[in-house]
């Protein structure tokens, strides 16, 4: 199998194959021994390895869903207030467009949830939401600027909480900086910065993986959220070379939120530091002293 991949020219790959190959290469980096194991295995063993990887993926996703299904209710409840009507932590039926709070968060950006007609059509399914119509909860302060759709995109507070919950630790959600006392998922997998794929994964966990929706089971093509299209549309934007500048700024912002110790930061100019000021002062004293000594000698 590995030989067949190596024999093919990357230029002959379809867009879908390139994306799959990119994911495969990242997987090889995460598991250093995987490439040699695949190269020395027959087809039956390769299939067994793939099934084990898929099983692990499904298990991790299920764990994330189970934990966030409960805790996300606390995140979307405004401080000092209660949701009305109440949303049970372990129930799904009262979520999605069935509740005014989760409905407002899932409402597609550009649509007005306060508009009674829009709300009714979303609730009864007359207005179908496709995967590339992103929910307003992806935006900072849940506000969408039609003139500048990049403004605040993927900056929402609930998004930050969900990312910390999954990749650092549940206890880090309420901290200014992650300070987990045990190895978190990010540290275990030597993850020192936010990735485009991890951002997209969290987006689908919050929106389509049922933390907010009323869906009871995971489906790539569920009618409420069209989750596979949603996932791919965000990845498509983040990997678009024409959007590289905005994406780089987004990743820098995310790294400051999640991995502040590793994030690139601007240093204050050393010429303005206390040490530099003291040394400049000392040099000036020495210059005055030397000048005074020279005058004395000439006299």
C-alpha positions in Angstrom: 0.0 0.0 0.0 2.8 2.4 1.0 4.6 1.7 -2.3 1.5 2.4 -4.3 1.2 5.8 -2.6 4.9 6.6 -3.3 4.6 5.6 -6.9 1.7 8.1 -7.5 2.4 11.7 -8.4 0.7 14.1 -6.0 -0.4 16.1 -9.0 -2.6 13.2 -10.1 -4.6 13.2 -6.8 -8.1 14.6 -6.7 -8.9 17.4 -4.2 -10.5 14.7 -1.9 -7.5 12.4 -2.2 -5.1 15.3 -1.4 -7.1 16.1 1.7 -7.1 12.4 2.8 -3.4 12.1 2.0 -2.7 15.2 4.1 -4.6 13.6 7.1 -2.7 10.4 6.6 0.7 12.2 6.7 -0.3 13.9 10.0 -1.3 10.6 11.4 2.2 9.2 10.5 3.7 12.1 12.4 1.6 11.4 15.5 2.5 7.7 15.6 6.2 7.4 14.6 6.1 3.5 14.3 3.0 3.4 12.2 4.7 3.9 8.8 7.1 1.0 9.3 4.3 -1.2 10.7 2.1 -0.5 7.6 5.1 -1.1 5.2 5.7 -4.5 6.7 2.1 -5.6 7.0 -0.1 -7.5 4.5 -3.5 -6.2 3.4 -5.3 -8.0 6.2 -3.1 -6.5 8.9 -3.5 -3.0 7.4 -7.3 -3.4 7.5 -7.1 -4.5 11.2 -4.9 -1.4 12.0 -7.3 0.9 10.3 -10.2 -0.6 12.3 -8.3 -0.1 15.5 -7.6 3.6 14.6 -11.3 4.1 13.7 -12.4 2.5 16.9 -10.1 4.8 18.9 -11.4 7.9 17.0 -15.0 6.9 17.6 -14.3 6.3 21.3 -12.6 9.7 21.8 -15.4 11.5 19.9 -18.0 9.8 22.0 -16.2 10.7 25.2 -16.1 14.4 24.1 -19.7 14.4 23.2 -20.8 12.8 26.5 -18.9 15.3 28.6 -19.8 18.4 26.7 -23.5 17.5 26.4 -23.8 18.2 30.1 -21.3 21.0 30.8 -22.2 23.2 27.8 -25.5 24.0 29.5 -23.5 25.9 32.2 -21.5 27.8 29.5 -24.6 29.1 27.7 -26.4 30.1 30.9 -25.8 33.8 31.6 -24.2 34.6 34.9 -26.7 35.1 37.7 -29.6 33.9 35.5 -31.4 30.6 34.8 -32.5 29.2 31.4 -36.2 29.5 31.0 -37.5 26.9 30.3 -34.9 24.8 32.1 -32.7 22.5 29.9 -31.8 19.1 31.6 -28.1 18.4 31.5 -28.6 14.8 30.2 -31.6 15.4 27.8 -31.4 16.4 24.2 -35.0 16.9 23.1 -35.3 20.4 24.6 -32.3 21.8 22.7 -31.7 22.9 19.1 -34.3 25.2 17.7 -36.7 23.8 20.3 -35.3 26.3 22.9 -34.9 30.0 22.6 -31.3 30.0 23.9 -29.8 27.2 21.9 -31.9 28.2 18.9 -30.4 31.7 19.1 -26.9 30.3 19.1 -27.6 27.9 16.3 -29.3 30.4 14.1 -27.4 30.9 10.9 -25.3 34.1 10.8 -27.1 36.7 8.7 -30.6 35.5 9.9 -32.5 37.3 12.6 -33.6 34.9 15.4 -35.7 37.6 16.9 -37.8 37.6 13.7 -40.9 35.5 14.5 -41.3 34.2 11.0 -37.6 33.2 10.7 -37.8 31.5 14.1 -41.0 29.6 13.3 -39.5 28.3 9.9 -36.3 27.2 11.6 -38.3 25.4 14.4 -40.7 23.6 12.1 -38.1 22.7 9.4 -39.5 24.9 6.7 -36.2 26.7 6.6 -33.4 24.1 6.2 -29.9 25.0 7.3 -27.1 23.8 5.0 -23.6 23.0 6.2 -22.1 26.2 4.8 -24.5 28.4 6.6 -22.6 28.7 9.8 -24.3 29.3 13.2 -23.9 32.6 15.0 -22.2 31.0 18.0 -19.0 30.8 15.9 -18.7 34.6 16.2 -17.3 36.7 19.1 -20.2 38.1 21.1 -22.5 36.2 18.7 -22.4 39.2 16.3 -22.1 38.9 12.5 -20.9 41.8 10.4 -22.1 41.4 6.8 -19.6 43.9 5.5 -16.7 42.0 7.2 -17.5 38.3 7.7 -14.0 37.6 9.1 -14.6 40.0 12.0 -14.9 37.8 15.1 -15.2 34.6 13.2 -14.2 31.5 15.3 -13.6 33.8 18.3 -16.6 33.1 20.5 -16.3 32.4 24.3 -18.2 29.2 24.1 -15.8 28.0 21.5 -12.8 28.8 23.7 -14.4 26.9 26.6 -15.1 23.8 24.4 -11.5 23.8 23.1 -10.0 24.0 26.6 -12.4 21.3 27.8 -11.3 18.8 25.1 -7.6 19.7 24.6 -6.3 21.0 27.9 -8.6 19.8 30.7 -12.2 20.4 31.9 -10.8 22.3 35.0 -8.9 24.7 32.7 -12.1 26.2 31.3 -12.5 28.6 34.2 -8.9 29.6 34.4 -7.2 32.6 32.7 -4.4 30.2 31.6 -4.4 26.4 31.4 -2.8 25.1 34.6 -3.7 21.4 34.6 -1.7 19.4 37.2 -1.8 16.2 35.1 -1.0 15.4 31.5 -3.8 16.7 29.3 -4.6 15.5 25.8 -2.5 18.3 24.2 0.6 17.4 26.3 0.2 13.7 25.8 0.2 14.1 22.0 3.0 16.7 22.1 0.6 19.4 20.9 2.1 22.9 21.5 -0.1 25.0 19.2 -3.6 25.1 17.9 -4.2 23.5 14.5 -6.8 24.2 11.8 -8.2 20.6 12.2 -8.5 20.9 15.9 -10.5 24.2 15.6 -12.8 22.6 13.1 -13.2 19.5 15.3 -14.4 21.6 18.2 -16.8 23.5 16.0 -18.5 20.4 15.0 -18.5 19.1 18.5 -20.4 22.1 19.8 -22.7 22.5 16.8 -23.3 19.2 15.2 -22.1 16.7 17.8 -25.1 17.4 19.8 -23.9 19.7 22.6 -26.4 22.3 21.3 -28.6 20.4 18.9 -31.5 18.1 19.8 -30.2 15.2 17.7 -29.9 12.0 19.7 -27.2 10.2 17.7 -24.3 11.2 15.5 -24.8 11.3 11.8 -22.6 12.9 9.1 -25.7 14.0 7.2 -28.2 14.7 9.9 -31.0 16.9 8.5 -30.7 19.6 11.2 -27.0 20.5 10.8 -25.6 18.7 7.6 -22.5 18.1 9.8 -20.1 16.7 7.1 -20.6 19.7 4.9 -20.3 22.0 7.9 -17.0 20.4 8.8 -15.6 20.4 5.3 -16.7 24.0 4.6 -14.7 25.3 7.6 -11.6 23.3 6.7 -11.9 24.6 3.1 -11.8 28.2 4.4 -8.9 27.6 6.8 -6.8 25.9 4.0 -7.7 28.5 1.3 -4.4 30.1 0.3 -6.2 33.3 -0.6 -7.3 33.6 3.1 -3.8 32.9 4.5 -3.3 36.3 6.1 -6.6 36.1 8.1 -6.1 32.5 9.0 -2.6 33.2 10.3 -4.0 36.0 12.5 -6.7 33.6 13.7 -4.2 30.9 14.7 -2.0 33.5 16.5 -5.1 34.6 18.5 -6.1 31.1 19.3 -2.6 30.2 20.5 -2.6 33.1 22.9 -5.9 31.8 24.4 -4.9 28.1 24.6 -1.1 27.9 24.6 0.0 31.3 25.9 3.5 30.0 27.0 4.2 29.0 23.4 2.5 31.8 21.6 4.6 34.3 19.6 4.6 37.6 21.5 6.2 41.0 21.0 9.0 41.8 23.4 9.2 45.3 24.8 12.2 47.1 23.3 15.3 46.3 25.5 16.5 49.9 25.1 13.6 51.0 27.3 14.3 48.4 30.0 15.3 49.3 33.6 18.7 47.5 33.1 19.4 49.4 29.9 18.5 52.7 31.5 20.8 52.1 34.5 23.7 51.1 32.2 23.2 54.2 30.0 23.3 56.3 33.2 26.5 54.6 34.3 28.1 55.2 30.9 27.1 58.9 31.2 28.7 59.1 34.7 31.9 57.6 33.4 32.0 60.0 30.5 31.6 63.0 32.8 34.3 61.6 35.1 36.7 61.0 32.3 36.1 64.4 30.9 36.7 65.9 34.4 39.9 63.9 34.7 41.2 65.1 31.4 40.6 68.7 32.3 42.5 68.2 35.6 45.5 66.7 33.8 45.7 69.5 31.2 45.7 72.0 34.0 
